[in-house]
Amino acid sequence: MIYDKIENLGQYTFNNEKLNSAIQDIVAGLIEEENKSIDFQKNKIAFHTTLLREKRYEAHKKYIDIHIVLEGKEYVEVANLQLLTNKSEYDSENDIFFGDVSTDSKFSGYLEKGFALICFPEDAHLVGAHKELEERVSKVVYKIQA
């Protein structure tokens, strides 16, 4: 997991060239552009956050996610995949499964405009939540093959 300001992402270099390509797209300010790439997919979504206790962690086996909030803020948590319990069956078509984390050994906080959250396959992540007040969020999620 990497949580950092968007302006700092250019400092990272990865062995995964597709991930490097997505980082270059972000650093170049093309987050909201609908450019086609063979290296990654961008999903622009808008939603209202859900109360934290109603959310579950999600995880992926094939893809790396980069979450970037354009408007609003969302409460997020990230924990190592080994801490995931009560796992759902893996949906290979959508590359997703869900579970719970009941330990305090996790990263938690708010993802807001100007920051990026990169989740690798070993990172179970809970996104789109709020603790107190519901927020309207607009965001882009990059999907990169791991």
Residue pairs with C-beta under 8 A, 6 or more apart in sequence:
1 78
1 107
1 117
1 118
1 119
1 120
1 123
1 125
2 12
2 116
2 117
2 118
3 78
3 107
3 109
3 111
3 115
3 116
3 117
3 118
4 12
4 115
4 116
5 114
5 115
5 116
6 26
6 27
6 31
6 68
6 114
6 115
6 116
7 114
9 23
9 26
9 27
9 116
10 23
10 24
10 27
12 23
13 20
14 20
14 23
16 64
16 144
16 146
17 39
18 39
18 40
18 144
18 145
19 40
19 64
19 144
21 37
21 39
21 40
22 37
22 39
22 40
22 66
22 142
22 144
23 66
25 31
25 35
25 37
25 40
25 142
26 66
26 68
26 116
26 142
31 42
31 68
31 70
31 140
32 44
32 70
32 140
34 42
39 144
40 142
40 143
40 144
41 142
41 143
42 140
42 141
42 142
42 143
43 140
43 141
43 143
44 70
44 138
44 139
44 140
45 138
45 139
45 140
45 141
46 136
46 137
46 138
46 139
47 128
47 136
47 137
48 134
48 135
48 136
48 137
49 72
49 74
49 75
49 128
49 129
49 130
49 134
49 135
49 136
49 137
50 128
50 129
50 130
51 129
51 130
51 131
51 134
52 75
52 126
52 129
52 130
52 131
55 126
55 127
55 128
55 129
56 98
56 99
56 100
56 126
57 77
57 79
57 84
57 98
57 99
57 100
57 101
57 124
57 125
57 126
58 96
58 97
58 98
58 124
58 125
58 126
58 127
59 81
59 84
59 96
59 97
59 98
59 99
59 121
59 123
59 124
59 125
60 95
60 96
60 119
60 121
60 146
61 90
61 95
61 121
61 146
62 95
62 121
62 145
62 146
63 95
63 121
63 143
63 144
63 145
63 146
64 118
64 119
64 120
64 121
64 143
64 144
64 145
64 146
65 117
65 118
65 119
65 125
65 141
65 142
65 143
65 144
66 116
66 117
66 118
66 119
66 141
66 142
66 144
67 76
67 111
67 116
67 117
67 118
67 119
67 127
67 139
67 140
67 141
68 115
68 116
68 117
68 139
68 140
68 141
68 142
69 111
69 112
69 113
69 115
69 137
69 138
69 139
70 113
70 138
70 139
70 140
71 113
71 136
71 137
71 138
72 112
72 113
72 135
72 136
72 137
72 138
73 110
73 111
73 112
73 113
73 135
73 137
74 110
74 111
74 127
74 128
74 129
74 130
74 135
74 137
74 139
75 108
75 109
75 110
75 111
75 129
75 130
75 131
76 107
76 108
76 109
76 110
76 111
76 117
76 125
76 126
76 127
76 129
77 101
77 106
77 107
77 108
77 125
77 126
77 129
78 106
78 107
78 108
78 117
78 119
78 123
78 124
78 125
78 126
79 101
79 103
79 105
79 106
79 107
79 123
79 124
79 125
80 105
80 122
80 123
80 124
81 121
81 122
81 123
81 124
83 101
83 103
83 105
83 106
83 124
84 99
84 100
84 101
84 124
85 99
85 100
85 101
85 102
86 99
86 100
87 97
87 98
87 99
88 97
88 98
88 99
89 97
90 96
90 97
91 97
99 124
101 124
101 126
111 117
111 127
117 125
117 127
119 125
120 146
121 146
128 137
